[in-house]
């Protein structure tokens, strides 16, 4: 037990929490934007997976991690554009469209990986690049805070800045006002000249942008290669984090940190030689508990509102 607490209350564990939170937070911010526009993007998992593979392939062939990141982002935006076309133009059900994206990505990434590398499991044969870690001057020399906040991958810092960026977007910009207006009352928004389809399309594209950043982190920051289904449910966890956050940017950030801490704890428990089968259930159990708490809170809120 002493060894457990020594692991949990350490700078290494705190550093790991921020690292593990990064892909969840990025995807959760994407889910937040699309939900604000009144459209649920269930395809986060598939978008992350596609971004992860595209980043590896593009960086391997161009020799640049940054070009690989650009390729990952473009793939996420393209996939979201396809989802927007089928759901907003052709009127396919958004849930079914998102599930189709996830299924397509799960099988399609394996097929493309095999076509490119000859391997159905990993991209080890590809000389892909890794995004850099940043050691922040002055901050890295501060006791406790330095080891926790300095030395992270560049996408971790981007995810933290994105929290402020998304907050500003939703609260302080005309686009944010339109996103919220469309999500709250699309008929009223339409009556004042706002194109609901256009705003929801933009929301889906932004959602794909953030999800693909999360996927790129998985294969170009968290690891240095792509593995089959490597997102391992993080897209779904991100959707749960956004729901648990109550539709607010700060709430989504805090919920993502909670899920990230759960994942980090699972990794720490593996080091302590606790059975891996039990440890592997921790993140998903936390997701179920989080959604249960959210459902109870929503039920109470609605009862109070109706009373």
N, C-alpha and C positions, 0 to 999 in steps of 0.2 A: 504493500500500500504506500509506503514511504517513497518507493521508486516511482510510483504512478504520479504522486503529487509533485515530485521533483521534476518530472517531465512536463506536467501541465503548467506549473508556475515557473516557466523558463523563457528566456528571450527567444530560444530556438522554436518553441511552440508558438509563441505570438507571431514570429516571422512566418511560420508555416500557415497560420490562420489566414493572414493576408494573401499569401501565395495561392492557397487552395480556394479562397473566396473569389479570386479574380475572374475565372470564367463564369461562375454563377452570377456574380454582380453584373458583368457586362450583358449577359443574356437577360437578366431580370430587368435591367434598364430598358432593353429593347421591348420586353413584354409590357412594361409599364407604359411606354409610348403608344403602342398599338391598342392597349386596353383603354387608354384615355380617349382614343378616337372611336371607341365602341366596337372594336373588332379584336377578337381573341386569336392570337397567333399560336396555334398548337404546334406549328412546324419548327419550333426553336431547336429541338434536338437534331433534326435533319439538317437544318441550316448550319448549326455548329459543326456537325460532322463533315459537311461539304467544305466549309471554310478550312477546317483542319487539314484535309487532304489537298485541297487546292494550294494552300500556302506551301506545303512541303514540295509538291511537284513543281510549282512555278519557281520557288527559290532554288531548287536543284538544277533546273535548266537555265536559269538566268545567272546563278551564282550570287544573288543578292537577297538577303533576308527581307529587306524593305520592299522590293518588287514582289516577293512572295506574299508579304502582308497585303499589298495592294491587290494581288490576285485573289487572295482569300476574301477580302472585303467585296470585290466585284462579284465573286461567285455567290456570296450571301445576298447581295442586292438583286442579282439576276434571279435567284431562286425565289426571293420574295416578290419580285415582279411577276413571275409566273403564277405564284399563289394569288396575287392581287388580280391578275387577269381572269383567272378561273372563278374566283369567288365574288369579285365586284362587277365584272363585265358579263360573264356567262352565268353568274348566280349559282355557282356550286356552293354547297353548304360549307361554311368556313371550317367546321370541325373535320369534316371528311377531307377537305382540301389539305389541312394541316397533317392529318394522319397519312395521306398519300405522299406528302413531301417527306415525312419521316421514313416511310417504307422504301420510297425511291432512293433516299440517301443511304440507308442502311445496306441495301443490296448494290446500289450503283457505285458507291465508293469502293466496295470490294472488287467489283468488275473493273473499274478504271485502274485501281491499284495493280491488279493482275496484268492488265494490258500494258501498263507502264513499267512495272518492275519484275513481273513474272512471279510475284509472291502474293498470296491471298490474305496473309496475316499482318505483315509489317512492311515498312518502306526502308528497311536497313540497306538495301542495295542502292538507294538513291542518296546522293551526296547533298542532302538538303542543309539549309542554313538555319541558324538560331538567332533570334532577336536578342540584343544585348541586355545585360544587367547594368543598372546605374548605381554607382556609389556616389552619394550626394556629399559634396564638401561641407565641412563643419558639422553637419548633422551626424555623419558617420562616427565622429569622435565623441559624441555625447553619450555618457554611460546609460545603459538600458535602452533609451530611445534609439540610439544609433544602430545597434544590432537588430532592432525590430523593424525600423523604417527604411534603412539604407541597404542597398545591394539587391533590390528586387528587379525583376524583369521590367522593361520599359512599359509593357502592357498593364502591369499592376498599377503603375503611376497614372497611366492613361485612364484606367477604370476609376480611380479615385477622383481624378479631375472630371471625369464624365458625370459623376454624381452631381457636382456643382453645375456642370454644363446643362444637364437634363433639367435640373431644378429651374435654372434661369430660362431655359427654352419654354417650359410649361407655364411658368408664372409671369414672365416678363416680356414675352415676344408676341407679336400678332399671330404667328403660326401656332404657338402654344394655346392662345385663346381660341383659335379656330379648332384645334384638336379637341379641347375640352368641350367646346360648344357642340361639335358634331357628336361626341360621345354621350353628352347629357341629353340633347334633344335635337336629333338630326333634322326633323321637320322644321323646327324654328330656325336652325342654321341655314337650311335650304331657302327659307322664305326671305332671308336677308342677303341672298346672292352667294352664299358659300357653297361650293361644289362638294357635296358629301363624298362622292366617289374619289375625287382628287385628293382630298384631305386624308381619307382612309388609305389611299394608295401610298401617299407620302409616309404615313404612319407605319405601314407595313415595310416600306423600303428602309426606314430608319431602324425598325425592329431587326431586319435582316442584317443591317450594317453592324449593329452591336452584337448580335448573335455570332456573326462570322469572326468578329474580333475575339470573342470568347473561344471559338473553335481554333483560331490561329494560335492563341496562347497555349492551348493544349498540346499542339504538335511542334510549336516553335519557341516555347518558353518553359512550360511545365515539363515537357519531354523534348527530345530533339529528333523525333520521328513520328510517323503516323502508324497507329495500330487499329485493327478492325474494331469498330464500335467503341472507340476510345473515349467518347464523351460520357458513356456509362450512366445515362440518365440525368446528366447535369442540366440539360435543356428543360426537363420536366421539373427538376428541383428549382430552377430559375422561375418557372411559372408559379410554383408554390410560394417562393420567396416574395414575388410581386403581390400575390394574393394575401399573404400573411402581413405584408407591409401596408395593407389597407389602401392601396392606390396612391400612396405618397412617395416622393423620392427618398426622403430620409427614412421612412419606414421600410422601404425596399432595401435600402443600404443596410440597415440594422438586421433585417431578416436574412439577407445574404450572408452577413457576418456570422449569424447564428448557425446557418447551415454549413458555412465554411469551417467554423470551429468544430462542428460535429465530424466533418470529414477529416480535419486535422487530428482530432482525438482518435478516430479510427486508425489512422496511420501510426499514432503514438502507441496505441494498444498493441498493434502488431509487433512493434519493437519490444514490448514487454512479454512477448510470446503467448498472448491470449489467442485462443483458437481463431484462425482467420475467417472461418465460416460465420462465427458470431460477430466478429468485427465488421464484416462486409455488410451486415444488416443495419448498422448504426445510421448512416446517412438517410436511408429510405425510411427507417422507423421515425427519424426526426421529421421527415417530410410529412408522414401520416399524422404525427402528433401536431405539427404546425398547422396543417389544414383543419384538424379537429378543433384546435384553439380558435382558428379564424371562423369556422362555422358557428361555434358557440357564441363568439363575440358578435357576429352578424345577426344571429337569431335574437340575441338580447337587444341589440340596437334597433331592430325592426319592431320588436314588441314595445319598446319604450316609445318609439316614434308613433305607433298606432294607438297607444294608450292615451 
